[in-house]
Amino acid sequence: MPLRLVAIGDSTVEGLEDPGPDGVYIGWADRFARHLNAMHPGLLYANLAVRGETAHEVRERQLGPALDLAPDFAVVAAGVNDILRPRLDRDALREDLCAMHAGLAATGARVLSFTMPDMTRVAPLAVVLSGRLQFLNAVTLECRERYGSIVVDLAAASAAGHPALWHTDRLHANSEGHRRIAAALAEALGYEVEDWRAEPPAMPKLSPLRVALTEAAWAGSHLLPWAWEHLRGQSSGDGVACKRPNLLPVT
């Protein structure tokens, strides 16, 4: 019987900013599925992730369908949208993440996730979210201890926070970043992969003026539109369906 992989979460699981030739995002979850399929030919894979969803929305909308698919492997990545909101309910975030890990682990699935790296090299303004990011990572590591989840500690890998691995929106990995996350997950299962921890080439050092201009340009093109969207009660996931709701062979 073919093994089954199911991915749940937000835009990073969907694969944003790792575009494919057909206009559909690829992403680390798809790339991880290819690693698994190389070791377990005939693997069936579903990706239920939807961009913009909070951890509670992932739990409410995706966990049940994921359990119905009876996965042998499950990947979970959620919570970043929670820490970006003006108010963060830490107890609720912890409860939602633990419920997802616990529910999937109870079926016998091997659950995988990862911590988020320090983003201050990518986005200096991210320093204001460092406490929230540390909390999210602590909960993810707690799930490893409580439920036996396999957690790749990207926060401990310097290269993971290198600007060369992130899209210009500073929220999503670029294609190289997605490739490395997939390799890290495959390595965590004991597979032989390339060294995803290698530091990319150093980035040119910018003058203070150039840094200020770059930050202003990013705020105008990404931060302010995102904030305005949420002030209006909208989400990037409104009207978006998951890209792979059914278990299908990896192609």
C-alpha positions as CSV (number, residue, x, y, z in Angstrom):
1,M,0.0,0.0,0.0
2,P,1.5,3.4,-0.9
3,L,2.6,5.7,1.9
4,R,0.7,8.9,2.4
5,L,1.9,12.4,3.0
6,V,-0.4,15.3,4.0
7,A,0.6,18.9,4.5
8,I,-1.4,21.5,6.5
9,G,-0.7,25.1,7.3
10,D,-0.5,28.6,5.7
11,S,1.2,30.2,2.7
12,T,4.6,28.8,3.3
13,V,3.1,25.3,3.1
14,E,1.2,26.2,0.0
15,G,4.5,27.3,-1.4
16,L,4.2,31.0,-2.0
17,E,7.1,32.7,-3.8
18,D,8.4,29.4,-5.2
19,P,6.7,29.7,-8.6
20,G,6.4,26.7,-11.0
21,P,6.3,26.8,-14.8
22,D,2.5,26.3,-14.9
23,G,1.8,29.3,-12.6
24,V,1.2,27.1,-9.5
25,Y,3.5,27.5,-6.6
26,I,5.8,24.6,-5.8
27,G,7.1,25.1,-2.2
28,W,9.0,23.1,0.3
29,A,6.1,20.7,0.9
30,D,6.0,19.6,-2.7
31,R,9.8,19.4,-2.8
32,F,9.8,17.3,0.4
33,A,7.2,15.0,-1.2
34,R,9.7,14.4,-4.1
35,H,12.4,13.4,-1.6
36,L,10.0,11.0,0.1
37,N,8.8,9.6,-3.3
38,A,12.4,8.9,-4.2
39,M,12.7,6.6,-1.2
40,H,9.1,5.3,-1.3
41,P,8.0,5.2,-4.9
42,G,4.3,5.5,-5.4
43,L,3.9,8.0,-2.5
44,L,0.5,9.7,-2.4
45,Y,0.5,13.4,-1.4
46,A,-2.1,16.0,-0.4
47,N,-1.5,19.7,0.4
48,L,-4.4,21.3,2.3
49,A,-2.7,24.6,3.1
50,V,-4.3,28.0,2.5
51,R,-2.4,31.3,2.5
52,G,-3.4,33.8,5.2
53,E,-4.9,31.3,7.7
54,T,-4.1,31.5,11.4
55,A,-3.3,28.5,13.5
56,H,-6.9,28.3,14.7
57,E,-8.2,28.4,11.1
58,V,-5.8,25.7,10.1
59,R,-7.0,23.6,13.0
60,E,-10.7,24.2,12.3
61,R,-10.5,23.9,8.5
62,Q,-7.6,21.6,7.7
63,L,-7.0,19.2,10.6
64,G,-10.2,17.2,10.1
65,P,-9.7,16.6,6.4
66,A,-6.1,15.7,7.1
67,L,-7.1,13.1,9.6
68,D,-9.6,11.6,7.2
69,L,-6.7,11.1,4.7
70,A,-5.0,8.8,7.3
71,P,-1.4,10.1,6.6
72,D,1.7,8.1,7.3
73,F,3.6,11.4,7.3
74,A,2.2,14.9,8.1
75,V,3.8,18.3,8.0
76,V,2.4,21.2,10.0
77,A,3.5,24.8,9.8
78,A,1.3,27.5,11.2
79,G,1.3,30.4,13.6
80,V,3.2,33.1,11.7
81,N,0.0,34.8,10.7
82,D,-0.9,34.9,14.4
83,I,2.2,36.6,15.5
84,L,1.8,39.2,12.7
85,R,-1.6,40.3,14.0
86,P,-1.9,43.4,16.3
87,R,-3.0,41.2,19.2
88,L,-1.7,37.7,20.0
89,D,-3.5,35.2,22.2
90,R,-0.5,33.1,23.3
91,D,-2.6,30.5,25.1
92,A,-4.9,30.0,22.1
93,L,-2.0,29.7,19.7
94,R,-0.3,27.1,21.9
95,E,-3.6,25.2,22.3
96,D,-4.2,25.2,18.5
97,L,-0.7,24.1,17.6
98,C,-0.6,21.3,20.2
99,A,-4.0,20.1,19.1
100,M,-2.8,19.7,15.5
101,H,0.3,17.8,16.5
102,A,-1.5,15.7,19.1
103,G,-4.3,14.8,16.7
104,L,-2.0,13.7,13.9
105,A,0.4,11.9,16.2
106,A,-2.5,9.9,17.7
107,T,-3.2,8.3,14.3
108,G,0.3,7.0,14.1
109,A,1.5,9.5,11.6
110,R,5.1,10.8,11.8
111,V,4.6,14.6,12.3
112,L,7.2,17.0,11.0
113,S,7.6,20.8,11.5
114,F,10.3,23.4,12.0
115,T,11.1,26.5,14.0
116,M,11.3,29.9,12.4
117,P,14.8,31.5,12.0
118,D,15.8,34.9,13.2
119,M,14.6,37.2,10.5
120,T,16.4,40.4,11.6
121,R,19.0,40.0,8.8
122,V,16.1,39.8,6.3
123,A,13.9,42.4,7.8
124,P,15.4,44.7,10.5
125,L,12.0,45.7,11.6
126,A,11.3,42.1,12.6
127,V,13.1,42.8,15.9
128,V,9.8,44.0,17.3
129,L,8.3,40.5,16.8
130,S,11.3,38.6,18.2
131,G,9.5,37.8,21.5
132,R,6.5,36.4,19.6
133,L,8.7,34.4,17.3
134,Q,10.5,32.9,20.2
135,F,7.2,31.9,21.7
136,L,6.1,30.2,18.5
137,N,9.3,28.3,18.3
138,A,9.1,27.3,22.0
139,V,5.6,25.8,21.4
140,T,6.9,24.0,18.3
141,L,9.7,22.5,20.3
142,E,7.2,21.6,23.1
143,C,5.3,19.6,20.5
144,R,8.4,17.6,19.8
145,E,8.7,16.7,23.5
146,R,5.1,16.0,24.1
147,Y,4.0,14.2,20.9
148,G,7.2,13.0,19.4
149,S,7.0,15.4,16.4
150,I,10.2,15.7,14.3
151,V,11.2,19.3,14.4
152,V,14.0,20.8,12.3
153,D,15.4,23.7,14.3
154,L,15.9,26.3,11.6
155,A,16.3,28.9,14.4
156,A,19.6,27.3,15.3
157,A,20.9,27.3,11.7
158,S,22.5,30.7,10.8
159,A,22.0,30.2,7.0
160,A,18.2,29.9,7.4
161,G,18.0,33.6,8.2
162,H,20.2,34.7,5.3
163,P,18.6,37.3,3.0
164,A,19.6,35.3,-0.1
165,L,17.0,32.6,0.9
166,W,14.0,35.0,1.2
167,H,11.7,36.7,-1.2
168,T,11.6,40.5,-1.4
169,D,8.3,40.5,0.7
170,R,10.4,39.2,3.6
171,L,7.6,36.9,4.7
172,H,8.2,33.9,2.4
173,A,11.2,31.9,1.4
174,N,12.3,32.2,-2.2
175,S,12.9,29.1,-4.4
176,E,16.3,28.4,-2.9
177,G,14.9,28.8,0.6
178,H,12.1,26.4,-0.1
179,R,14.6,23.9,-1.6
180,R,16.6,24.0,1.6
181,I,13.7,23.6,3.9
182,A,12.6,20.5,2.0
183,A,16.2,19.1,2.2
184,A,16.2,19.8,6.0
185,L,13.0,17.8,6.5
186,A,14.3,14.9,4.4
187,E,17.5,14.9,6.4
188,A,15.5,14.8,9.7
189,L,14.0,11.5,8.4
190,G,17.5,10.1,7.8
191,Y,17.8,10.7,4.1
192,E,21.0,11.7,2.4
193,V,20.6,15.2,1.1
194,E,22.8,18.1,0.1
195,D,24.1,20.4,2.9
196,W,21.2,22.8,3.4
197,R,23.1,24.6,6.2
198,A,25.8,26.0,3.9
199,E,26.0,29.8,4.1
200,P,25.1,31.6,0.9
201,P,27.6,34.2,-0.5
202,A,27.8,37.3,1.6
203,M,25.5,40.1,0.6
204,P,26.9,43.6,-0.2
205,K,27.0,45.8,2.8
206,L,24.6,48.7,2.4
207,S,25.1,52.3,3.6
208,P,22.7,53.6,6.3
209,L,21.0,55.7,3.6
210,R,20.5,52.7,1.3
211,V,19.1,50.7,4.2
212,A,16.6,53.4,5.0
213,L,15.5,53.7,1.4
214,T,15.2,49.9,1.1
215,E,13.1,49.7,4.3
216,A,10.8,52.5,3.0
217,A,10.4,50.8,-0.3
218,W,9.5,47.5,1.4
219,A,7.0,49.2,3.7
220,G,5.3,50.9,0.8
221,S,5.1,47.8,-1.4
222,H,4.5,45.1,1.1
223,L,3.9,46.2,4.7
224,L,1.3,48.9,4.2
225,P,-0.8,46.9,1.7
226,W,-0.8,44.0,4.1
227,A,-1.9,46.2,7.0
228,W,-4.6,47.9,5.0
229,E,-6.0,44.5,4.0
230,H,-6.3,43.3,7.6
231,L,-7.8,46.6,8.7
232,R,-10.6,45.9,6.3
233,G,-11.0,42.5,7.7
234,Q,-9.7,40.7,4.6
235,S,-7.1,38.0,4.2
236,S,-5.0,36.8,1.3
237,G,-6.7,33.5,1.6
238,D,-10.2,34.8,1.0
239,G,-11.7,32.8,-1.9
240,V,-8.5,30.7,-2.2
241,A,-8.8,26.9,-2.2
242,C,-6.0,24.5,-1.3
243,K,-4.0,23.4,-4.3
244,R,-4.0,19.6,-3.7
245,P,-7.1,18.5,-1.6
246,N,-6.8,14.8,-2.6
247,L,-4.1,12.2,-2.2
248,L,-2.4,12.0,-5.6
249,P,0.9,10.5,-6.9
250,V,3.9,12.8,-6.8
251,T,4.8,14.2,-10.3
